[in-house]
Amino acid sequence: LMPAATQSHARVIDFQKDAGAVPNDFTLPTAWKNGGLMNATLASLAAGDTLFIPNATFHVMGGIAAHNLHGVTIQLDGTLHFSNDTKAWPRDSHGRVHECLYFYNASDITFTSSGTGTLNGNGNAWWGVPGIGYLVRGENRPRLMHIDGGSKRVLLEHWLLKDSPYW
């Protein structure tokens, strides 16, 4: 019997096979479904776990948030392609849009890929016609990835951050 400190129950959770995410479908219902599955999967992670996003394109709605993740790996081998439907984007009670990906109070987190994983924020939908798009939305555009709230020891490697809606 191994001592409790060295026992491991680490899991690899495949976003498509285990969580049921649907690749290569760019409809709004699929974006909502995949975004909800991503939120649920992130909430289920425990120290030592790996969330594996395979080499496919997953259309997701923003508002993906994880709180208090510790000691996990997120391996993005494909693409998370955020919805370009700015009107359907989730908002708080004050009308502020939620971030694409938001991590709060995370520690010892590794964001990696076996090649180059891609976060595509569909920034053109948020920026719109030069000058006019900014006047319409101002600063109310989601960040592609926001890590906040005392997060520490975060490694981000081999990810392409593409077309952020904010900056």
C-alpha positions, 0 to 999 in steps of 0.5 A: 500500500502506497502512502497517501501522499504518493497515491495518484488518481490523476485523470485525462479527460478528453473534451470530445470523447469523455465530455461529449463536445462536438467538433466542426459545427459552427452553429450557435446551439453547438457553441452554447453546448460546447461552452457549457461542457467546457465549464462543467469539465473545468469545474470537475478537475482535481489536482493531477488531472489533465483536460485534453482538447483533441486536434479539432475545432470546437466552436464555443460560447464565451463565459468559460470560467474556472475558479480555484483550479490547482495542479491541473494541465490543460492540453489544447491540441486543437482550436477553441473557436469563440462565437462571433455572435456578439448579441448572444454573448453572455453578460453580467447583470450590468450588461458587461460581457463575460471573458472568453476564458477566465481563471480565478485563484488558479495555481500550478496550472499548465496550459500546453499543447503537443503542437500549437493549440489555438484560441481564436477570439473572432475579434473582427466581430467585436471590432467591426468597421474601423472606428465605428465598432469601437464606438458601438462597444467601447471597452465592453469586449471580452478578453481572450484569456484572463487569469486573476485573483491571486493566481500563481505559478501559471505556465502558458506554452505552445498556444496561439492567441488569435484575434482577441476581441479586446486586446 
